[in-house]
Amino acid sequence: MQEELRRLLEIKPGVEKIYQEFIMNYPYCMEPSLSSNTWNGKVASIFNEFRESEMKDNYNNILNEQFPMILFMLQNKIKELSVDIENLYSSIAVTQMKEQEAKAKEQ
């Protein structure tokens, strides 16, 4: 459990950094902008519609739903493992105290 917690704590800053980079790179998902000087016509219009509907929607989905869910799940697992470890330490301490009391009574 401690190893799993350590690994999760270790990767969390990296995941948060990637998320921040993803936010910062949002404007680039719609580049390059198309004009009559760069690319035009039916194919360019189809491409631009695809970019508006698919790429932008998928980018938004990742940005607003998937990344936050991953970060939420990561944080929850860290909390869960921390509580489990704390509970195990408490159980060990209680068991050791009971053993010491039992030994003291025997003497």
Number of C-alpha atoms within 10 A of each C-alpha: 10 11 8 12 16 12 12 16 14 11 11 15 11 11 15 15 11 13 17 12 11 16 14 10 10 14 11 10 12 13 9 9 9 14 10 8 6 9 12 14 10 9 10 15 13 12 14 17 12 13 16 14 11 12 15 16 13 13 16 14 12 15 17 12 11 13 17 14 13 13 15 12 12 17 15 12 15 19 13 13 18 15 12 14 15 12 12 12 12 12 12 12 12 12 12 12 12 12 12 12 11 11 10 9 8 7 5
